[in-house]
Amino acid sequence: MILLSIIIPVYKVEKYIDKCLNSIFSNNIDLSLYEIIVVNDGTPDKSMSIVDAYSTKYSNLKIINQANQGLSMARNNGIAMAKGQYVWCVDSDDWISHDCLNLIIKHIREINSDMFAIGLMSVEEKSGKSTYVPFSRGSIKSINCRGKDFLFDNNRLTPTQKYIYKLSFLEENHLVYYPKILHEDAEYCLRALYLAKSVNIIDIPCYFYLQRESGAITKSYSKKNFDDLVVVFNELTKFENKVATEDLKFWRAEKVVCVLMFMLGAMAKVEKQIDHFLFWDNFDKYYKNIISENLWRGLFTKRLNRHSIVMCILYYLSPHILFKHIQKKEL
């Protein structure tokens, strides 16, 4: 019986895919217990030659070929083909620990949870420095909780790779990644966590998340980043018809804070790439109000710590001031 399906979208990762696949197959575990679904998203490089070599050696590796549709659709199409009880989206430039699959399978067998949240290591590509990314800023008190409790309790919510989802849970709730946008994780993870009746936390580093020097969306920002964050905000607003009345103030606060923090990250980088005055003119015209109109909802909930509140107030007063604050911190 297949207990776990690992979904790996592939696009222009010739440099990384071998390490990713090798990290999975180096786990000493029966191949019949899991499958790997590689989704070739129309990659133009030699990534698939490397994947093909693995597929001739390992019978549990399956390949889906598609025209380039982006990360969201690659994940959606891979999940649609999954046969496992649970699915795990692993990015092709990342890798997993050599002994984590037995641990994950053990949890799947023993605990019937809608989601598992696993430990994540952030790795800088240039220096190789690894840093464990804790789940919370000191608020988690139990390794088992409702998804909404995890969501509203000051936890780090993304990226989606830190979660392993029960396939039937995704299907019953019609959870799919929004196509052709950046920051799709934020939109997906918030909805999934709110809907999950149970989340089990595996507070052990299983996943290594590579902070790439180039070619990754976290290192290059454009107007599309901001446009897509508006899409995320609007989709999370539409989702409110599924949110219980008693949860609405927390959901709205979480939505605002999540989108705001991504925008702050983009602000800190995008100004270095485009004309200063053009950037702020576009920001004030298209993006500032969508946050400012909703910002105060987030200031009086347990989701925000003191630092977040200061950041929000600075943003409300002037994004320019806040940007200078962020820039100074980065330097």
Order of alpha helices (4+ residues) and beta strands (2+ residues): beta-alpha-beta-alpha-beta-alpha-beta-beta-alpha-beta-beta-beta-alpha-beta-alpha-alpha-beta-alpha-alpha-alpha-alpha-alpha-alpha
